[in-house]
């Protein structure tokens, strides 16, 4: 794989009618790319995120508390935005319910207004599938990780069937070298983007990423898996610091 990350920011005002319940979708992510407003910076963002958590805690409804929230801050590369905000939900209905609560409660409106005072964001909704789950549980209080972001388009003549085959080979090769990473594929659902898919490769930290990349780049098996991806996709790359903002409670 080669890499880059797409736009991610905060979508808080989606309201849908959910009177008829059907089979659920898989996990979805609201992904927003944000640029600071004039005179604003990281300190303002941290304060706005603290306020966001306070408002969610103060709500008298449950849906928003089920939302995972994180910020991705560019570390190396040029993803084109100052930061990215991502909000993950277990399915589309859960995302819509949480969005509705934000749009119709004083707490949600206040949280949204605070974020809008800090940055201007563009948004998209993507389907999310976890391809590999091998990163160790973080230590208590450890909210940061290093994320490789890959934004890809299919080369002419290739299909998603080719991608799925290449993914399986890549994951097998990564497991073969003992990689302790999480890997996600995002597929655009509602997005103004030319990208066919986005990959996020999550490491526990900078040192762990360095060890993983060293092993990956010096293994013949992983080099072959990477080459297959380069033959069927065109991707760009970036490295980001990933910071957890809100972790939903574990299911009972």
C-alpha positions, 0 to 999 in steps of 0.5 A: 500500500501507499498512503494519504488521508481524506477529509474528516470533520464533525457532522452533528446535524443529520436527522432522519426518520427512523420509524421503520427499523430494518436490518442494520448496516455495518459501522459508519464514520462521519469524517471531517476535514477542518481548517482553523478559523483565523486566530484559532489553533490547537489550544482552542480545539482542545477546549472545544473538544473538552466542551464537546464531551461535557455536553454529551455527558450532560445530555439526557439521552443515550445515543450520542454516548455510543459515538466514538470520536477522535482527532487526527493531526498531520505529522508527516505529509500534506493531507491538505487540512489542519486536522481531521475529526472522525465520529464512528457509529455502530451502524447508520441508524445509530449515527442518524439518531445521534445526529438528531439528538445533537441537532435538537438539544441545547447541549448538542447545538452548543457543542456544534457552535463551539466547534464551528467557532474554532474551525471550518470543516467539510464532511463525508460519511463512509462505511468502515470495515476492520480488516485487521485487529492486532494492536494491543490494548492501550495502557490506562490514560494512553489516548494517542497513536500513530496512523498511516492514512491511504487514499486510493483510487482503482487503476483502470481494469481493476475491480473491488474483487481484486482489492479484496484479494489484495487486502487478504494477502496484505493482512496475511503478510502483516500477520506473518511478521507479527505486526501489532496493528489495526487496519480499517478500510473506509468506503465512501457512502455520501462524499464529494470525493474521487477516492474509491477507498481509504485505509487507516493503519493504526499503530500504538505510537511512533516507536511501535510504528518504526518497528512495524515499518522496518519489519514490513519494508524488509520482508519479501512477503510484505514487499510482494503484497505491497507490490500487488496493491500498487499494481491495482490502485493509485494511492497517496500517503500521510502520517498522523497523530491519532488522539481519542476524544471519546470512547463509547462504553463497552457493551454489557 
